[in-house]
Amino acid sequence: MKGNMIIAFRNLRKNVTFSVINISGLAVGLTCFILLALWVQHELSYDSFYDNSDRLYIAYSRDNHNGNISCWSQTSSLMAPALQAGYPEIKATTRFSAHNTALLKWKDKTLIQSGATVDPGFLTMFGFSLLSGDYRTALNDPYSIILTEQTAQAAPLSWISMNKWLTNYSYRISLSGWVFVWAGFIIITIALLTISIQAIKAAVANPVKSLRNT
């Protein structure tokens, strides 16, 4: 074994150029393989930690333009209620709309955070638990908001407490619970706050009333 190692090192020294090329190629190949393996593992497992992962599905849009197939995860907001109404085997649906920033205001205090709007069944479908509040009813009220523990504890949020009213754009939302911060994918997904999608609908349906309530 020792003799083979000595011979190998001698050959490397004699053919430095070819040795560097071969070793570099091997390193690049192994790196690409590892990265691809990690990507495949992530794609197959990033949502498997949900309790009902085998029953959760995401709806995609599919377009065929001159033979070029394109798929994306954005669909019409009417699809979720239409699917649930038309297919009895669908037990629950939720829409998810992420937005980069949301302006929260309470009296003279303001806070800008990123977040998302969802349907009331969001927490139940994905099995999220709350540090405070009931996950089954947390988003039932049209003007509901859920904060992550990280956001609730961040400065200047010392003025935030349960049942206080916040102003978000042209509609009001109340703090109905603080969502538990999960590791990994869910932190990215749920971002910093979750707003009931009914609040958006209420504001759009009656913007004058929503503005007067702020």
HELIX and SHEET records of a PDB file:
HELIX    1   1 LYS A    2  LYS A   14  1                                  13    
HELIX    2   2 VAL A   16  SER A   45  1                                  30    
HELIX    3   3 SER A   53  ARG A   55  5                                   3    
HELIX    4   4 MET A   79  GLY A   86  1                                   8    
HELIX    5   5 PHE A  122  PHE A  126  1                                   5    
HELIX    6   6 GLU A  149  GLN A  153  1                                   5    
HELIX    7   7 LEU A  157  TRP A  159  5                                   3    
HELIX    8   8 PHE A  185  ILE A  190  1                                   6    
HELIX    9   9 ILE A  197  ALA A  205  1                                   9    
HELIX   10  10 PRO A  207  ASN A  213  1                                   7    
SHEET    1   A 2 SER A  61  HIS A  65  0                                        
SHEET    2   A 2 ASN A  68  TRP A  72 -1                                        
SHEET    1   B 7 LEU A 130  SER A 132  0                                        
SHEET    2   B 7 TYR A 171  VAL A 179 -1                                        
SHEET    3   B 7 SER A 144  THR A 148  1                                        
SHEET    4   B 7 LEU A 193  SER A 196 -1                                        
SHEET    5   B 7 LYS A 109  VAL A 118  1                                        
SHEET    6   B 7 PHE A  96  TRP A 106 -1                                        
SHEET    7   B 7 TRP A 165  ASN A 168 -1                                        
END                                                                             
